[in-house]
Amino acid sequence: MNKNEIIHYLQERQPYFHNTFRINFIGLFGSFSRGDETKDSDIDILYNIDKDIKLSLFKYLKIASELEGFFHKKVDLVRIDALKPKIREYVQRDLIYV
């Protein structure tokens, strides 16, 4: 699995994520976006949904499970609102919007 394959999959699934979970945007960050991943690297995915929508733990786990099942790697899903400003700066340097 490489950066381009991850991005391609996320692009194909974007309508599904939006229609099913109301995800406004999704992006790749971290080692895979930089191209310095190792065989042990996880896949870091940033997402956002409207502030008035709550993503239940069940739905969060459903998304994570689907992604991990496809990628055969651990996936860290991070909602942009959960990032502290300093961390957000760091994440946005590597972020590839899908």
Contacts in CASP RR format, 6 or more apart in sequence:
PFRMAT RR
TARGET T0000
AUTHOR 0000-0000-0000
METHOD contacts of the structure
MODEL  1
MNKNEIIHYLQERQPYFHNTFRINFIGLFGSFSRGDETKDSDIDILYNID
KDIKLSLFKYLKIASELEGFFHKKVDLVRIDALKPKIREYVQRDLIYV
1 43 0 8 1.000
1 71 0 8 1.000
1 72 0 8 1.000
1 73 0 8 1.000
2 32 0 8 1.000
2 35 0 8 1.000
3 28 0 8 1.000
3 32 0 8 1.000
3 33 0 8 1.000
3 35 0 8 1.000
3 37 0 8 1.000
3 96 0 8 1.000
6 28 0 8 1.000
6 32 0 8 1.000
6 43 0 8 1.000
6 71 0 8 1.000
7 28 0 8 1.000
7 96 0 8 1.000
7 98 0 8 1.000
9 70 0 8 1.000
9 71 0 8 1.000
10 26 0 8 1.000
10 27 0 8 1.000
10 28 0 8 1.000
10 45 0 8 1.000
10 98 0 8 1.000
11 98 0 8 1.000
14 23 0 8 1.000
14 26 0 8 1.000
14 98 0 8 1.000
17 23 0 8 1.000
17 26 0 8 1.000
17 47 0 8 1.000
17 63 0 8 1.000
18 24 0 8 1.000
21 49 0 8 1.000
21 55 0 8 1.000
21 59 0 8 1.000
21 63 0 8 1.000
22 49 0 8 1.000
22 50 0 8 1.000
22 53 0 8 1.000
23 47 0 8 1.000
23 48 0 8 1.000
23 49 0 8 1.000
24 47 0 8 1.000
24 48 0 8 1.000
24 49 0 8 1.000
24 50 0 8 1.000
25 47 0 8 1.000
25 48 0 8 1.000
25 97 0 8 1.000
25 98 0 8 1.000
26 45 0 8 1.000
26 46 0 8 1.000
26 47 0 8 1.000
26 97 0 8 1.000
26 98 0 8 1.000
27 45 0 8 1.000
27 46 0 8 1.000
27 47 0 8 1.000
27 95 0 8 1.000
27 96 0 8 1.000
27 97 0 8 1.000
27 98 0 8 1.000
28 43 0 8 1.000
28 44 0 8 1.000
28 45 0 8 1.000
28 46 0 8 1.000
28 95 0 8 1.000
28 96 0 8 1.000
28 98 0 8 1.000
29 44 0 8 1.000
29 45 0 8 1.000
29 46 0 8 1.000
29 91 0 8 1.000
29 92 0 8 1.000
29 94 0 8 1.000
29 95 0 8 1.000
29 96 0 8 1.000
30 44 0 8 1.000
30 91 0 8 1.000
30 94 0 8 1.000
31 37 0 8 1.000
31 38 0 8 1.000
31 41 0 8 1.000
31 44 0 8 1.000
32 41 0 8 1.000
32 43 0 8 1.000
32 44 0 8 1.000
33 44 0 8 1.000
33 94 0 8 1.000
33 95 0 8 1.000
33 96 0 8 1.000
34 94 0 8 1.000
41 73 0 8 1.000
42 73 0 8 1.000
42 74 0 8 1.000
42 75 0 8 1.000
42 76 0 8 1.000
43 67 0 8 1.000
43 71 0 8 1.000
43 73 0 8 1.000
43 74 0 8 1.000
43 75 0 8 1.000
43 76 0 8 1.000
44 75 0 8 1.000
44 76 0 8 1.000
44 78 0 8 1.000
45 67 0 8 1.000
45 75 0 8 1.000
45 76 0 8 1.000
45 77 0 8 1.000
45 78 0 8 1.000
46 78 0 8 1.000
46 79 0 8 1.000
46 80 0 8 1.000
46 83 0 8 1.000
46 91 0 8 1.000
46 95 0 8 1.000
47 77 0 8 1.000
47 78 0 8 1.000
47 79 0 8 1.000
47 80 0 8 1.000
48 79 0 8 1.000
48 80 0 8 1.000
48 81 0 8 1.000
49 55 0 8 1.000
49 79 0 8 1.000
51 81 0 8 1.000
55 79 0 8 1.000
60 77 0 8 1.000
63 77 0 8 1.000
64 75 0 8 1.000
64 77 0 8 1.000
67 75 0 8 1.000
67 77 0 8 1.000
68 74 0 8 1.000
68 75 0 8 1.000
78 91 0 8 1.000
80 88 0 8 1.000
83 91 0 8 1.000
END
